[in-house]
Structures are given as C-alpha cells and as structure tokens.
C-alpha cells in the first residue's frame, strides 16, 4: 500500500484574487490547467445539483515539483462563510515556516490580509525557541507563520 498527501482545498469567494494573494505573499506556483469543472460526475461527487467549480492548484513553497498543493476553488453558488476563529472546529489554519516573520507579515498586510493576535516568542518543550504569529488572508482564512529562533 502507498499513501501520500496531495492537496488541501480552500473554497473561495473569488478564486483568482485569493490565488494571487498566495502567489504574491508565499511564492506559490500555479499548476496548470485552471479548473472549470461541471457535469453529472461533479454533481454525484459533491451531492449538489448543477455544481460548477472554477479554480486552480498552487504548488506549496519548499515542496519540490511534485509536492502538495493548495487547491483554490470557487463554486457558482456558495453558502455564506462564517467568521473562523482559531478555535473553530474543523481545519483551523495553514502554516508556513519562514525566515523572517516581520517580512512575511508585512507582505500579508500589504496584500489585503490582517493579523489575528500578537506575534510571540516562546520556547516549545522538545522543539526549542520559536517566533510565531497568526494572520488572515483576504478571505479571513487563518495563516500561521513560524520562524525558528
């Protein structure tokens, strides 16, 4: 048996704008082709009627040419997004290891994101010193930035 992680999906209000954010801030690489998905197979898969999805996969930085992706999809019809907190059930955040938290936090803010709490420095038992902060992308998805001290 073989298993490997391939992607995580973000459902977006505007897939192009959200993809541009992750490309600009984190250097994610678009993986063609762009997706334009519809048909009975998609209705069966999603349990939705007349589902239509558009979007793209973005290769994550530091993972090589065959590494996992963020799949950013936009449905023609979507439910309103509830404001996710750091302790909301389900997937809580995506994390990036960076070499300078200040630089990446600034890039997030300059590209329409926001900060959640405060940047902190602490010592995690068994892991050592770390500098960490939570931020939000333009659609309020939570991003964790980690800098090893």
C-alpha positions in Angstrom: 0.0 0.0 0.0 1.1 3.5 -0.7 -0.1 6.9 0.5 0.9 10.5 0.1 -0.6 13.9 0.8 -1.6 15.7 -2.3 -3.6 18.9 -1.6 -5.8 20.9 0.8 -8.8 22.8 -0.6 -9.9 26.4 0.1 -13.3 27.4 -1.2 -13.1 31.0 -2.2 -15.4 33.9 -2.9 -13.0 34.9 -5.7 -10.5 32.2 -6.6 -8.3 34.4 -8.8 -7.8 37.1 -6.1 -7.1 34.5 -3.4 -4.7 32.6 -5.7 -2.9 35.9 -6.4 -2.5 36.5 -2.7 -0.8 33.1 -2.1 1.4 33.6 -5.2 2.5 37.1 -4.2 3.0 36.5 -0.5 4.3 33.0 -0.3 5.6 32.4 -3.8 3.2 29.5 -4.5 3.4 28.3 -8.1 0.3 27.9 -10.3 -0.2 24.3 -11.5 -2.0 24.3 -14.9 -4.5 23.7 -16.1 -7.0 26.0 -14.4 -10.1 24.0 -13.4 -13.5 24.5 -14.9 -15.5 21.6 -13.6 -19.1 20.6 -14.1 -21.3 17.7 -15.1 -23.1 14.7 -13.7 -19.9 13.3 -12.2 -19.4 16.5 -10.2 -23.0 16.6 -9.1 -22.6 13.0 -7.9 -19.3 13.7 -6.2 -20.4 16.9 -4.4 -24.1 15.9 -3.7 -25.0 19.2 -5.3 -27.3 19.9 -8.2 -25.7 21.7 -11.2 -22.4 22.2 -9.4 -19.9 24.3 -11.2 -16.3 24.8 -9.9 -13.6 27.1 -11.2 -10.1 27.4 -9.8 -6.5 26.3 -9.7 -3.9 24.4 -7.8 -0.9 26.2 -6.3 2.3 24.3 -5.5 3.4 25.0 -2.0 6.9 26.5 -1.5 9.7 24.3 -0.4 8.0 21.1 -1.5 9.5 20.5 -4.9 8.0 20.0 -8.3 5.7 17.1 -7.2 4.9 18.4 -3.7 1.4 19.1 -2.3 -0.8 22.0 -3.5 -3.4 24.4 -2.2 -6.5 23.9 -4.3 -8.4 27.1 -4.5 -11.9 26.6 -5.9 -14.9 28.9 -6.4 -18.4 27.5 -6.7 -21.1 29.4 -8.7 -23.4 29.0 -5.7 -21.9 29.2 -2.2 -23.1 29.3 1.4 -22.1 32.4 3.4 -18.8 32.0 5.2 -18.9 32.2 9.0 -16.0 34.0 10.6 -13.5 31.4 11.6 -11.7 31.8 14.9 -8.5 30.0 15.9 -10.6 27.5 18.0 -13.3 26.9 15.4 -13.8 23.1 14.7 -12.5 21.6 11.5 -9.4 22.8 9.7 -8.2 25.8 11.6 -5.2 27.2 9.7 -2.4 26.7 7.2 1.2 27.1 8.4 4.3 28.3 6.7 7.9 28.2 8.0 9.5 31.5 7.1 12.9 33.0 7.7 11.6 36.4 8.8 8.1 36.8 10.3 8.1 40.5 10.0 8.7 40.5 6.3 6.0 37.9 5.6 3.5 39.5 8.0 4.1 42.8 6.2 3.5 41.1 2.8 0.3 39.7 4.1 -0.9 43.1 5.3 0.1 44.8 2.0 -1.8 42.2 0.0 -5.2 42.6 1.9 -4.6 40.3 4.8 -4.8 41.1 8.5 -3.3 40.0 11.8 -5.2 37.8 14.3 -3.3 38.3 17.6 0.2 39.3 18.6 3.5 37.8 17.3 5.0 35.9 20.2 8.4 34.3 21.0 8.3 31.2 23.2 10.1 28.0 23.9 8.2 24.8 23.0 9.4 21.9 25.1 11.2 19.4 22.9 11.3 21.8 19.9 13.1 24.8 21.2 12.6 28.6 20.7 10.1 29.8 18.1 8.7 33.1 16.9 5.0 32.6 15.7 2.0 34.7 14.6 -1.5 34.1 13.3 -2.7 36.2 10.4 -5.6 36.1 7.9 -5.7 36.1 4.1 -8.1 38.5 2.4 -11.0 35.9 2.8 -10.3 35.5 6.6 -8.7 32.1 6.3 -6.1 31.8 9.1 -2.4 31.5 8.3 0.3 30.7 10.9 3.8 32.0 10.3 6.6 30.2 12.2 10.2 31.3 12.4 12.6 29.0 14.2 14.9 31.0 16.5 
